[in-house]
């Protein structure tokens, strides 16, 4: 449900964008003429849903693993990025839109294109207004899913689940996360991967290489979440490649640590304030902050035990503590927060189904800390 909500909102914004940019950026006859850096691949290789594959060109764009400040390759080692171009229905398409997604490290094709999330979505209808004017290009950031190499750390992703099964303390959780991240980084280096090359400067240069591989003169860049930060790097490094830039909620480039962008306590407080100001919400869920404090204190003192079914049909008991609840509520706020008051009161009533929804799975990438 959450993914589909994001897909719908994203599609709506792009439709509005298409109408707006039709005046600002008239068709310039740009069409994709693939360059030597492009290697075509069946869309199923990138896990693109069949309905989308019907209107897409899929492939890998080869880029240098590392470039110097001048943008020129350092050494002869290359990597590959997955790209899906949704083809415009126009005879003379306007400047294409290239989509920069979240993260850092977000899956560039995940939200709207893959089988798991887009199988039931009528993409042609959702993006009809955009594709009537211009191509729509999605790509995988270096190191992410459907890029080569994929800097995946399955052991790290499994830690939330392991922590919930073992009932680790917060100190144990943090120690395990640090040790596991360090081990995965060391393993990548041992495979010859230069981790210093996986940064926003290189990501911005990658977009220009994708533009060139597809034969475009200029692009319109649309960025959301981390993609807004990436857009600022792109503007700084390659202004001549850009006709327009859309930043959907800006991550300030001046902030040195990405974690500083999010003010979690303030986000919760805005939900509490909005609920108190709404007559129906306040009547049904009064004193929301106090209710959440009660839930968190109870689960911190005595984590709830929840039976979770595994893929083989067996069940395992996991512990749901205050950190799991707060960590699970925040993404709900990120998606709008409409169901947060009801969820808090369901947790207050010790509703089993609600508690179980916060249980991590073996491949869960949520942070336990």
FIKOLNU-154157 format. One record per residue (C-alpha): residue in one letter; x, y, z; chain. Coordinates in steps of 0.001 Angstrom, whole numbers, plus 500000, padded with zeros to 6 digits. Layout:
// FIKOLNU-154157
{r a&px X&py Y&pz Z&c A}
...
//
This chain:
// FIKOLNU-154157
{r x&px 500000&py 500000&pz 500000&c A}
{r x&px 502779&py 502434&pz 500911&c A}
{r x&px 504625&py 501814&pz 497648&c A}
{r x&px 501462&py 502295&pz 495600&c A}
{r x&px 500779&py 505582&pz 497393&c A}
{r x&px 504264&py 506805&pz 496485&c A}
{r x&px 503787&py 505649&pz 492901&c A}
{r x&px 500487&py 507522&pz 492596&c A}
{r x&px 501798&py 510751&pz 494123&c A}
{r x&px 504934&py 510598&pz 491988&c A}
{r x&px 502902&py 509998&pz 488861&c A}
{r x&px 500585&py 512875&pz 489645&c A}
{r x&px 503502&py 515247&pz 490100&c A}
{r x&px 505086&py 514176&pz 486826&c A}
{r x&px 501808&py 514688&pz 485008&c A}
{r x&px 501665&py 518218&pz 486396&c A}
{r x&px 505301&py 518641&pz 485431&c A}
{r x&px 504545&py 517594&pz 481860&c A}
{r x&px 501816&py 520208&pz 481549&c A}
{r x&px 504019&py 522934&pz 483031&c A}
{r x&px 507136&py 522160&pz 481046&c A}
{r x&px 505276&py 521858&pz 477771&c A}
{r x&px 505287&py 525658&pz 477653&c A}
{r x&px 508705&py 526215&pz 479189&c A}
{r x&px 510491&py 523549&pz 477179&c A}
{r x&px 508933&py 523039&pz 473723&c A}
{r x&px 509756&py 519919&pz 471766&c A}
{r x&px 513262&py 520023&pz 470368&c A}
{r x&px 513223&py 516869&pz 468318&c A}
{r x&px 515342&py 514943&pz 470824&c A}
{r x&px 515182&py 511178&pz 470411&c A}
{r x&px 517356&py 508478&pz 471882&c A}
{r x&px 520224&py 507341&pz 469681&c A}
{r x&px 522203&py 504867&pz 471716&c A}
{r x&px 525958&py 505340&pz 472012&c A}
{r x&px 528765&py 502841&pz 472519&c A}
{r x&px 528405&py 502945&pz 476321&c A}
{r x&px 524937&py 501416&pz 475985&c A}
{r x&px 524415&py 497644&pz 476174&c A}
{r x&px 520838&py 496532&pz 475574&c A}
{r x&px 519368&py 493889&pz 477857&c A}
{r x&px 515907&py 492305&pz 478208&c A}
{r x&px 513856&py 494376&pz 480617&c A}
{r x&px 513265&py 491296&pz 482747&c A}
{r x&px 516994&py 491361&pz 483550&c A}
{r x&px 516315&py 494563&pz 485499&c A}
{r x&px 513107&py 493073&pz 486970&c A}
{r x&px 511019&py 495583&pz 485040&c A}
{r x&px 507327&py 494670&pz 484978&c A}
{r x&px 506115&py 493236&pz 481627&c A}
{r x&px 503551&py 496020&pz 481089&c A}
{r x&px 506315&py 498595&pz 481364&c A}
{r x&px 508725&py 496586&pz 479214&c A}
{r x&px 506277&py 497012&pz 476329&c A}
{r x&px 507051&py 500735&pz 476196&c A}
{r x&px 510661&py 500687&pz 477413&c A}
{r x&px 514222&py 500270&pz 476249&c A}
{r x&px 516315&py 498580&pz 478937&c A}
{r x&px 520047&py 498281&pz 479172&c A}
{r x&px 523278&py 498957&pz 481002&c A}
{r x&px 525358&py 502089&pz 480636&c A}
{r x&px 529079&py 501573&pz 481191&c A}
{r x&px 530771&py 504340&pz 483207&c A}
{r x&px 534217&py 504743&pz 484820&c A}
{r x&px 534401&py 503458&pz 488365&c A}
{r x&px 536317&py 506566&pz 489372&c A}
{r x&px 536930&py 509947&pz 487794&c A}
{r x&px 539194&py 512835&pz 488700&c A}
{r x&px 538049&py 516360&pz 489495&c A}
{r x&px 538065&py 517066&pz 485775&c A}
{r x&px 535532&py 514284&pz 485263&c A}
{r x&px 538002&py 512171&pz 483309&c A}
{r x&px 538366&py 508497&pz 484188&c A}
{r x&px 541091&py 507475&pz 486620&c A}
{r x&px 542333&py 504077&pz 485532&c A}
{r x&px 540592&py 501693&pz 483171&c A}
{r x&px 538111&py 500026&pz 485523&c A}
{r x&px 534423&py 500415&pz 484615&c A}
{r x&px 531084&py 499671&pz 486261&c A}
{r x&px 527572&py 499398&pz 484830&c A}
{r x&px 524284&py 501081&pz 485710&c A}
{r x&px 520846&py 499701&pz 484908&c A}
{r x&px 518705&py 502078&pz 482828&c A}
{r x&px 515101&py 501919&pz 481665&c A}
{r x&px 513854&py 504476&pz 479145&c A}
{r x&px 510080&py 504775&pz 478792&c A}
{r x&px 509529&py 505893&pz 475221&c A}
{r x&px 507533&py 508979&pz 474356&c A}
{r x&px 504550&py 508635&pz 472046&c A}
{r x&px 505349&py 511994&pz 470424&c A}
{r x&px 506715&py 512141&pz 466893&c A}
{r x&px 509183&py 514815&pz 468010&c A}
{r x&px 509685&py 514331&pz 471760&c A}
{r x&px 510733&py 517212&pz 473951&c A}
{r x&px 513615&py 517161&pz 476387&c A}
{r x&px 513540&py 513910&pz 478397&c A}
{r x&px 512991&py 513696&pz 482143&c A}
{r x&px 515624&py 511748&pz 484108&c A}
{r x&px 514466&py 510630&pz 487562&c A}
{r x&px 516807&py 510660&pz 490569&c A}
{r x&px 515461&py 508639&pz 493486&c A}
{r x&px 516162&py 508351&pz 497190&c A}
{r x&px 518768&py 506799&pz 499415&c A}
{r x&px 521637&py 507381&pz 499242&c A}
{r x&px 521586&py 503968&pz 497644&c A}
{r x&px 517884&py 503853&pz 496856&c A}
{r x&px 516813&py 501427&pz 494147&c A}
{r x&px 516279&py 503639&pz 491131&c A}
{r x&px 513809&py 501296&pz 489436&c A}
{r x&px 512025&py 500076&pz 492560&c A}
{r x&px 509176&py 502488&pz 493161&c A}
{r x&px 507547&py 502439&pz 489783&c A}
{r x&px 509009&py 499841&pz 487455&c A}
{r x&px 509711&py 496468&pz 489064&c A}
{r x&px 507431&py 493446&pz 489020&c A}
{r x&px 506817&py 493517&pz 492758&c A}
{r x&px 505470&py 497074&pz 492853&c A}
{r x&px 504316&py 497908&pz 489354&c A}
{r x&px 502779&py 494642&pz 488202&c A}
{r x&px 499229&py 495880&pz 488741&c A}
{r x&px 499833&py 499517&pz 487848&c A}
{r x&px 498679&py 500853&pz 484468&c A}
{r x&px 501893&py 502747&pz 483856&c A}
{r x&px 500939&py 503881&pz 480386&c A}
{r x&px 497921&py 505659&pz 481864&c A}
{r x&px 499759&py 507065&pz 484874&c A}
{r x&px 502484&py 508590&pz 482726&c A}
{r x&px 500400&py 509282&pz 479648&c A}
{r x&px 500677&py 513062&pz 479997&c A}
{r x&px 504457&py 512876&pz 480397&c A}
{r x&px 505069&py 510364&pz 477616&c A}
{r x&px 502914&py 512380&pz 475236&c A}
{r x&px 505638&py 515035&pz 475350&c A}
{r x&px 508932&py 513382&pz 476273&c A}
{r x&px 510839&py 510256&pz 477292&c A}
{r x&px 511036&py 509274&pz 480960&c A}
{r x&px 514331&py 507758&pz 482104&c A}
{r x&px 515007&py 505768&pz 485289&c A}
{r x&px 518432&py 504550&pz 486363&c A}
{r x&px 520126&py 502684&pz 489179&c A}
{r x&px 522674&py 504599&pz 491212&c A}
{r x&px 526117&py 503003&pz 491306&c A}
{r x&px 526334&py 500155&pz 493784&c A}
{r x&px 522564&py 499671&pz 494066&c A}
{r x&px 520211&py 496918&pz 492948&c A}
{r x&px 520466&py 496224&pz 489197&c A}
{r x&px 523845&py 497979&pz 488976&c A}
{r x&px 527110&py 496073&pz 488494&c A}
{r x&px 528582&py 495649&pz 491031&c A}
{r x&px 525750&py 495670&pz 493538&c A}
{r x&px 527181&py 496593&pz 496932&c A}
{r x&px 524722&py 494491&pz 498864&c A}
{r x&px 525291&py 493464&pz 502486&c A}
{r x&px 522772&py 490732&pz 503268&c A}
{r x&px 524231&py 490227&pz 506723&c A}
{r x&px 523542&py 493874&pz 507550&c A}
{r x&px 519967&py 493677&pz 506240&c A}
{r x&px 519310&py 490640&pz 508441&c A}
{r x&px 520369&py 492327&pz 511686&c A}
{r x&px 516964&py 493816&pz 512554&c A}
{r x&px 515497&py 490332&pz 512412&c A}
{r x&px 518341&py 488753&pz 514356&c A}
{r x&px 518109&py 491438&pz 517015&c A}
{r x&px 514361&py 490884&pz 517383&c A}
{r x&px 514760&py 487100&pz 517671&c A}
{r x&px 517654&py 487270&pz 520125&c A}
{r x&px 516269&py 490189&pz 522116&c A}
{r x&px 519537&py 492139&pz 521900&c A}
{r x&px 519972&py 495264&pz 523958&c A}
{r x&px 520470&py 498583&pz 522193&c A}
{r x&px 524182&py 498456&pz 522989&c A}
{r x&px 524430&py 494998&pz 521410&c A}
{r x&px 522475&py 496141&pz 518363&c A}
{r x&px 524742&py 499117&pz 517735&c A}
{r x&px 527877&py 496991&pz 518157&c A}
{r x&px 526573&py 494403&pz 515700&c A}
{r x&px 525662&py 497026&pz 513118&c A}
{r x&px 529123&py 498578&pz 513288&c A}
{r x&px 530957&py 495258&pz 513100&c A}
{r x&px 528806&py 493983&pz 510244&c A}
{r x&px 529137&py 497179&pz 508203&c A}
{r x&px 532897&py 497121&pz 508648&c A}
{r x&px 533062&py 493450&pz 507604&c A}
{r x&px 531016&py 494097&pz 504450&c A}
{r x&px 533169&py 497096&pz 503550&c A}
{r x&px 536324&py 495041&pz 504016&c A}
{r x&px 534905&py 492265&pz 501810&c A}
{r x&px 534117&py 494772&pz 499041&c A}
{r x&px 537638&py 496191&pz 499171&c A}
{r x&px 539049&py 492661&pz 499020&c A}
{r x&px 537107&py 492163&pz 495769&c A}
{r x&px 538868&py 495193&pz 494282&c A}
{r x&px 536019&py 497690&pz 494716&c A}
{r x&px 537118&py 501278&pz 495367&c A}
{r x&px 534535&py 502441&pz 497902&c A}
{r x&px 535772&py 506039&pz 497650&c A}
{r x&px 534247&py 506122&pz 494154&c A}
{r x&px 530696&py 505711&pz 495461&c A}
{r x&px 529681&py 509308&pz 496143&c A}
{r x&px 527443&py 512115&pz 494888&c A}
{r x&px 530057&py 513633&pz 492566&c A}
{r x&px 530369&py 510336&pz 490721&c A}
{r x&px 526577&py 509862&pz 490733&c A}
{r x&px 526149&py 513274&pz 489097&c A}
{r x&px 528756&py 512462&pz 486454&c A}
{r x&px 526985&py 509137&pz 485856&c A}
{r x&px 523796&py 510984&pz 484886&c A}
{r x&px 525680&py 512887&pz 482197&c A}
{r x&px 527150&py 509639&pz 480891&c A}
{r x&px 523631&py 508168&pz 480760&c A}
{r x&px 522446&py 511262&pz 478876&c A}
{r x&px 525225&py 510822&pz 476337&c A}
{r x&px 524680&py 507060&pz 476023&c A}
{r x&px 521030&py 507702&pz 475157&c A}
{r x&px 521981&py 510388&pz 472650&c A}
{r x&px 520307&py 513294&pz 474428&c A}
{r x&px 521598&py 516862&pz 474175&c A}
{r x&px 519985&py 518091&pz 477401&c A}
{r x&px 517781&py 516634&pz 480113&c A}
{r x&px 515179&py 517753&pz 482635&c A}
{r x&px 516196&py 516333&pz 485996&c A}
{r x&px 513568&py 515369&pz 488573&c A}
{r x&px 514854&py 514458&pz 492058&c A}
{r x&px 513110&py 513308&pz 495215&c A}
{r x&px 514584&py 512606&pz 498675&c A}
{r x&px 518339&py 511979&pz 498186&c A}
{r x&px 517670&py 512691&pz 494524&c A}
{r x&px 517231&py 516366&pz 495462&c A}
{r x&px 520746&py 516429&pz 496904&c A}
{r x&px 522047&py 514674&pz 493813&c A}
{r x&px 520317&py 517297&pz 491680&c A}
{r x&px 522319&py 520023&pz 493388&c A}
{r x&px 525571&py 518201&pz 492630&c A}
{r x&px 524392&py 517816&pz 489040&c A}
{r x&px 523664&py 521551&pz 488734&c A}
{r x&px 527051&py 522402&pz 490216&c A}
{r x&px 529042&py 520040&pz 487996&c A}
{r x&px 527065&py 519919&pz 484733&c A}
{r x&px 524818&py 522965&pz 484266&c A}
{r x&px 525217&py 522805&pz 480482&c A}
{r x&px 523508&py 519392&pz 480421&c A}
{r x&px 520361&py 520689&pz 482083&c A}
{r x&px 517340&py 522396&pz 480594&c A}
{r x&px 515376&py 522368&pz 483863&c A}
{r x&px 515585&py 520874&pz 487352&c A}
{r x&px 512737&py 519857&pz 489678&c A}
{r x&px 513659&py 519187&pz 493313&c A}
{r x&px 510771&py 517588&pz 495184&c A}
{r x&px 511640&py 518540&pz 498800&c A}
{r x&px 515224&py 519732&pz 499086&c A}
{r x&px 517961&py 517985&pz 501072&c A}
{r x&px 520435&py 520827&pz 501813&c A}
{r x&px 523868&py 520202&pz 500315&c A}
{r x&px 525457&py 522189&pz 503161&c A}
{r x&px 524567&py 519541&pz 505768&c A}
{r x&px 527637&py 517307&pz 506243&c A}
{r x&px 525795&py 514189&pz 507434&c A}
{r x&px 522698&py 512874&pz 505675&c A}
{r x&px 521217&py 511742&pz 509003&c A}
{r x&px 521028&py 515403&pz 510052&c A}
{r x&px 518434&py 516108&pz 507377&c A}
{r x&px 515688&py 514316&pz 509311&c A}
{r x&px 514354&py 515762&pz 512565&c A}
{r x&px 512467&py 512752&pz 513930&c A}
{r x&px 511178&py 514330&pz 517184&c A}
{r x&px 509858&py 517346&pz 515275&c A}
{r x&px 508099&py 515064&pz 512781&c A}
{r x&px 506274&py 513252&pz 515594&c A}
{r x&px 505396&py 516563&pz 517237&c A}
{r x&px 503779&py 517825&pz 514039&c A}
{r x&px 501550&py 514737&pz 514020&c A}
{r x&px 500595&py 515314&pz 517664&c A}
{r x&px 499832&py 518975&pz 516985&c A}
{r x&px 497788&py 518245&pz 513869&c A}
{r x&px 495731&py 515601&pz 515681&c A}
{r x&px 495044&py 517895&pz 518634&c A}
{r x&px 493865&py 520610&pz 516244&c A}
{r x&px 491470&py 518278&pz 514431&c A}
{r x&px 488141&py 517788&pz 516231&c A}
{r x&px 487572&py 514171&pz 515153&c A}
{r x&px 491186&py 513094&pz 515639&c A}
{r x&px 491415&py 514682&pz 519056&c A}
{r x&px 488106&py 513109&pz 520123&c A}
{r x&px 489169&py 509626&pz 519036&c A}
{r x&px 492866&py 509847&pz 519958&c A}
{r x&px 493321&py 512391&pz 522783&c A}
{r x&px 496698&py 513115&pz 524376&c A}
{r x&px 498494&py 511357&pz 521530&c A}
{r x&px 502014&py 512147&pz 522750&c A}
{r x&px 501239&py 510718&pz 526193&c A}
{r x&px 499764&py 507595&pz 524587&c A}
{r x&px 502938&py 507024&pz 522578&c A}
{r x&px 505100&py 507628&pz 525652&c A}
{r x&px 503074&py 504976&pz 527471&c A}
{r x&px 503521&py 502470&pz 524635&c A}
{r x&px 507258&py 503132&pz 524344&c A}
{r x&px 507837&py 502868&pz 528100&c A}
{r x&px 505922&py 499594&pz 528315&c A}
{r x&px 507758&py 497983&pz 525403&c A}
{r x&px 511126&py 499252&pz 526599&c A}
{r x&px 510568&py 497628&pz 529989&c A}
{r x&px 508992&py 494461&pz 528582&c A}
{r x&px 509293&py 493860&pz 524822&c A}
{r x&px 506253&py 492146&pz 523295&c A}
{r x&px 506653&py 488612&pz 521959&c A}
{r x&px 505176&py 488081&pz 518494&c A}
{r x&px 505031&py 484868&pz 516461&c A}
{r x&px 506174&py 485449&pz 512883&c A}
{r x&px 505741&py 482964&pz 510033&c A}
{r x&px 508856&py 482206&pz 507984&c A}
{r x&px 509032&py 481318&pz 504301&c A}
{r x&px 509259&py 477602&pz 505108&c A}
{r x&px 506013&py 477742&pz 507112&c A}
{r x&px 507687&py 477531&pz 510509&c A}
{r x&px 507137&py 480235&pz 513096&c A}
{r x&px 509639&py 482078&pz 515251&c A}
{r x&px 509162&py 484375&pz 518225&c A}
{r x&px 510494&py 487915&pz 517850&c A}
{r x&px 510680&py 490700&pz 520400&c A}
{r x&px 509099&py 494062&pz 519618&c A}
{r x&px 510578&py 496868&pz 521714&c A}
{r x&px 510220&py 500638&pz 521824&c A}
{r x&px 512910&py 501186&pz 519193&c A}
{r x&px 511113&py 498897&pz 516728&c A}
{r x&px 507853&py 500773&pz 517262&c A}
{r x&px 509336&py 504251&pz 516882&c A}
{r x&px 511375&py 503106&pz 513883&c A}
{r x&px 508246&py 501640&pz 512283&c A}
{r x&px 506068&py 504679&pz 512947&c A}
{r x&px 508451&py 507139&pz 511335&c A}
{r x&px 508041&py 505765&pz 507771&c A}
{r x&px 504293&py 506155&pz 508265&c A}
{r x&px 504878&py 509827&pz 509049&c A}
{r x&px 507104&py 510084&pz 505978&c A}
{r x&px 504164&py 508844&pz 503894&c A}
{r x&px 501783&py 511427&pz 505323&c A}
{r x&px 501029&py 510171&pz 508830&c A}
{r x&px 497236&py 509874&pz 508479&c A}
{r x&px 497096&py 506454&pz 510174&c A}
{r x&px 499654&py 507197&pz 512904&c A}
{r x&px 497134&py 508284&pz 515603&c A}
{r x&px 495039&py 505132&pz 515113&c A}
{r x&px 498147&py 502957&pz 515101&c A}
{r x&px 499397&py 504456&pz 518372&c A}
{r x&px 496088&py 503756&pz 520074&c A}
{r x&px 496007&py 500210&pz 518687&c A}
{r x&px 499471&py 499695&pz 520162&c A}
{r x&px 498270&py 501196&pz 523425&c A}
{r x&px 495485&py 498590&pz 523475&c A}
{r x&px 498131&py 495912&pz 522865&c A}
{r x&px 496484&py 494916&pz 519581&c A}
{r x&px 498322&py 491816&pz 518402&c A}
{r x&px 497867&py 492379&pz 514665&c A}
{r x&px 499247&py 495907&pz 514933&c A}
{r x&px 502226&py 494722&pz 516972&c A}
{r x&px 502919&py 491949&pz 514455&c A}
{r x&px 503068&py 494513&pz 511626&c A}
{r x&px 506180&py 495979&pz 513279&c A}
{r x&px 508008&py 492644&pz 513321&c A}
{r x&px 511064&py 492579&pz 511023&c A}
{r x&px 511609&py 489822&pz 508470&c A}
{r x&px 514852&py 487922&pz 507711&c A}
{r x&px 515590&py 490173&pz 504719&c A}
{r x&px 514381&py 493381&pz 506381&c A}
{r x&px 516622&py 496387&pz 505749&c A}
{r x&px 515094&py 498490&pz 508513&c A}
{r x&px 517546&py 499696&pz 511107&c A}
{r x&px 516971&py 498269&pz 514557&c A}
{r x&px 518858&py 501154&pz 516133&c A}
//
